[in-house]
């Protein structure tokens, strides 16, 4: 049996794979493949409409918000957010919490001024800043809710920052309950908790748009995508459909409350195993540990290599840490089962008992 702990693209529910594979051969009994149908047809338009509606339903959002499915992955949003929200003479506040936050900061500086509201740099990004300094004149505050590489996650969201809150939720969207109404804009790549690679989601409070004085290219203006219901240009049809199937699965399995319960149980099981055995050393400050991506090391290089080989031999896929951190990274997204995490923990216990 294969246990998929890849950081992304990552595990998806089996029933999503099965339904998507049927659609590739024959979409909804049309005799056509999903890959060859027109996007502006009665076959696909309901897919986009349902996907957008399910996003808002799961997040419990009203008419002030719009959900968009766009090209370019979350990386495109690093520049599209400031292009739409930040005037050249204005300041945006950013939290500096790791690789992905730093990439967003770099792009934002192309469009206006950036102030660092809080930084985890001194801890090598193994802890999140506990006190933020956000100017009330900032255009917005940007946070990365979960740093996939560093293995940190905001547990206390800074809702009361006094300015619109913008969040990169690429690796923990739909994994827990949040007060989504208190965000101005949220974005995420689909390939972790929400579907296949190839599409990203942007959820926007429409009231924060239309306030910049620059000319925005047509394809990069959120208002145009809202007006055209995410069909301003040809959408990534297959990726949107897989996202729809995944969102249906989340709803059928208890929504975000149940996803949070499952993810908490998986994370507690793994972190308890890491903490029980001195052979393993967790890297992240305990209060900031991610429930999506657990990172740890074995300080003995030879044993670290042996553990990697043992994981491979036992079907544990994707546990090698990112090259910038080293060690191991176990990603526990929604579709990763408690049984897979339990199997890994049993392996870790056996290995530690033999080698520790």
PyMOL commands that set and color helices and strands:
alter all, ss='L'
color gray80, all
select helices_A, chain A and resi 14-25+34-36+45-59+73-85+99-108+121-123+180-182+206-208+218-220+222-227+237-252+255-276+286-288+301-313+338-355
alter helices_A, ss='H'
color red, helices_A
select strands_A, chain A and resi 3-4+65-70+91-96+113-119+141-144+146-147+152-153+165-168+185-189+200-205+281-282+293-297+316-317+328-331
alter strands_A, ss='S'
color yellow, strands_A
deselect
rebuild
show_as cartoon
